[in-house]
Amino acid sequence: MDNEGQNSHTDWLPTNFKICTSSEEYITGIVSSEEELKHLLESHKRASGTSYTVWSDDSHKKQKVTPRCLWKVEDYSEHVPLSVKRRVIYACQHGKNYKKTPTTDDLYTEHEYTRRKRFHIQNSKKVDCPAKLYVRYVVRYDQFAVTKTSSRTERQVAIKGVLESLKEKTTVTSEIIHVKIPLEGAHKNHNTSQNCHFSNNIHYMVRDKIQEYVSLGITSVPFLKKVLKTFVQKELSEMGSVLPHPQDPSYYPSSHVIQNHVHQALVCGKYSGFDQLQVEKN
């Protein structure tokens, strides 16, 4: 890939993202905090017009007493012992379709009246896109760093020192976050651009803002629509290096979507309030 074509796909990257490798399909790099990671993922979502869902997260697994020490994680290596604290994999919203494909037996059953009359051109946004976004939380044991020309024996001694310090709880560590981001070449069977946002779900911060106003007794859809627009332009836009598209429904939901979330918030508030009354009575 030439530099001009590569830069056109990475102009949205925040300045604090340290690039490790780059290709037509993926770009990998390092950020140093959760805030920087949130900023990176938000910028990527706006630039690609694609959302991601959590496909795998090992944070619920029991942490090993003795972590596995590595000298390289994916393509990241600085001659320092490393261990992966947590792995999260996000799948493209247009990824694998988990719905059962209808067979001949499903379409033609014994009773004619059970046959479905409605015809869907496409009943799911899933198109088996293989693109995934990988996040690894990496621990560095900086006090046991070695030189670039160190021998295998010297590296084994460094690893042994890491394990001993972990037992004695005297280890000095630092943490980084390694991210592998899919670019346009990794996506299949659908378009990726800032203009392909019409199937995006509402942004979680916009949804939370609706719930916040409903909890205050404000349920007017025209008023909420105006308030949400101000919230996105003044607060949410600062989270990424790319501005939200003015027609992106995840940032600028329709009146119908706002009404649905108002209703959901009212229902949740009703039942939570009812449960609280029952607790007080008991």
N, C-alpha and C positions, 0 to 999 in steps of 0.2 A: 504494500500500500504506500502511495506517495504521501509526503508530508502534508500537502495541501488537502487531499481527501481525508487524511486522518484527523487533521485539525478541525475540519468541518463537522466531524462527529463528536468532538470532545471540547468544543468551545464552552459548553455548559458546565464543565468541571469546576468546582470551587478551587480557589488558590491554595487551600490548605491540604488538598489531596495530593499525596506524593506518589507519582506513577512508578510502578515497577516494570510492567511489560504491557504491550498494546498490540492488537491484531485487528483484523476486519470483524471478528466476532466478539472478542472480549477485551476488556482493559482491566488490569489489576493494579492495586495500590494500597496505600496506608493512610489511615486517619488516626488521630491520637485520643479521641474522646467520643462519647455517645452523642454529644451535641453536634460535633462535626459529622458524625455518621448520619444523623437525622437530616442535616443540611444537605449532605451528598445524595441521599436517597430521594429527598424531596425534589432536588434539582433534576435528577435522572427521570423521575416520574413526569415532570413537566416537559422535559425535552423530548422524551420518547412517546408521550401520549399513552403510556401503558402502565397499568397498576400491577402490583404483585401481591401474592398471598403466601402466608407461611406454609411451606411444604414439609419442613422438618426443623425441629428445635430440640437439642439435647440438654437444655437447661434444667429440665425436670429430672434428669438422670442423676443418680448418686455420684458425687465427685470421688475420684480415686484418691486414696491416701497418698500414694506416690505417683505423681503424674509422669507421663511418658515424655522424656526429654528428646528434643530434635535439634538438628542444626539448620533445617530448612523447612519452611511451611509454604507449600505451593511453590511460588517463585521468589519468596522473601528469605534472604539470608544475609546476616551481617556478622558472622563468626561469633555469635553469642548463643548459648543454650536457650532453647525455646520450648514452650509447651502450649498446647491449645486448650484454653479454659472452657470454651463454648463454641458450638457450630450452629449456625442458622442458615437454612436454605429457603429462598423465596422462589416460587414458580410464577411464570407469566400468567396473567388472568385468562389468556387464551390457550392455556396448556391442555393437559390431558383431559379428555371427556370421560367422566366416571359413570355417566348414565348408560344403561344397558341398551345396546343396539337392537331394535325390534327385529324379530325373526318372522318367517312366514307363518308359523303357528300363532304368533302374537297378533298378526294382522287379520288372519282368517280363523276365527274361533268357531266353535260348534253352533253358537247362536248368532244369527245375522245382526240382531239388534244391539249386540255388544261391540260391533265394529265402530271404530272412531271415525266420525265424519269430517272432523276438522283437519286441515292440512297446514302444517307449519313449514315455511320455507327454511327456517333455521330456528330451532327451539333452544339453542344454547350458544353462548359466545365462545365456547371451547372449540378450538380447531387443531388440537394436538401440537401446539407450539412447544418445542423442546427447551426454550431459553429459561435459564435459572440464574438467580443472583445469589452469590455465596458470601457469607459474612463469618469470619473467624476471629474470636477474641484471643489474642496471643499474649502470653506472659514471657517477658525477657528477664534472664538472670544475668544482669550486666556485670556483676562483680567477677564472673567466671568467663569473661570474654577471652578469646584466643586470637592469635595473629592469623593472617591469611595463609601463611606458609606453615602453620603448625602441623605436627605429625599426628598420626592416629592415636598414639599413646598419650600425647598431650591432651587431645580431645577427650579421651576416656577418663583421664585424671580430672578434667574440668567437670564432666558429668558426675563423677563420683563425689566431687566437692558439692555440687548442687544437691544431690540426694542426702548427703550428711547434714548440710545446712537446713534442709527441709525438716529433718528429724529433730534438729536442735532448735528449730523455729528462729533462726537467725538470718534467714534469707532476705536479701534486699532485691526487690523486683520493680519492674515498670511494665506497663501494659500498652499495647497498641491494638488496632483493629484492622485486619486484612480484609479487603473487599475485592471480589471479582464480579465485574459488572458486564452484563450482556449488551452488546451494541446491535446495530441494525442487522448485521450479518448473522447473528445468532437466532433471530426470530424467523419463524417459518409460517406460511399460510395466512398471514395478516400483515397489514401495513403498520409502520411505526413512524410517527411524526407528531408534531405538536398539533396537527389538524385532525388526528385520529383519536379523539377523546370522547366520542359520543356515547360509548358504552361504559364509561368510568362510573364507579359508585361514588357516593357522596364522601367527601373528605372527613376523616374522623374528628378533626377540630371544628369543622363547620357543623357537624352533627352535635358535638358537645355544646357548641354555642347556642344551638336551637333549644337543647334541653335546659340549658342555664336560664334562658329567657322564659321558657314555659314554667320552670320552677318558681319564677317571680310573678307568675300570673299573666304573662304577655303571650297571647296566642294569635294575634292578628297577622295573617300571612303577608299582606302588603308591607306592613311595618317590619316584619322579620326579614323580608327580602331586601329591604333597603339597608337594614342594620348589618346583615350578612355581607352585603357588597362592600360596605365601609370596612368591616372587619377583615375581609380578604385583601383589600387594597392597602390598608394601613398596617396590618399586623402580619397576616399570613404570607404576604408577598415577600417579606424580608427573610423568610426561612430558606429560600433557594436563590441560586444565581440566575434562574430563569423565571420570568413573570408568568403567572397562570394565564392561559388563553381565555379571553373574555367570554367564549362560548363553551368552556369546559364545565359540564354539569357537576363535576366533583367539587368545584369551587363556587360555581354560580348555579345552584339547583333551581329547578322550575318551581312554580307555585304549588303544583301537584305534589312534588317530592317533599317540599317544606310542610305541606298540610299532613302528609303521611307521618312525618317525623314528629309533628306536633301531637298528633293522635297517639302515637306510640309513647311519647313522653307523658301524656295525660293518663294513659292506661297504667303505665309503670308507676306513676306517682300515686294513682288511686289505690293500687293493690299494696304498695309499700306503706302508704298511710294506714290502710286497713289492718295490715299486719302489726304495725306499731300500736294501734289501738288495742288489738287483742293482747299484745304483750303487757300493756299497761293495766288492762283489766285483770289479767292473771297475776 
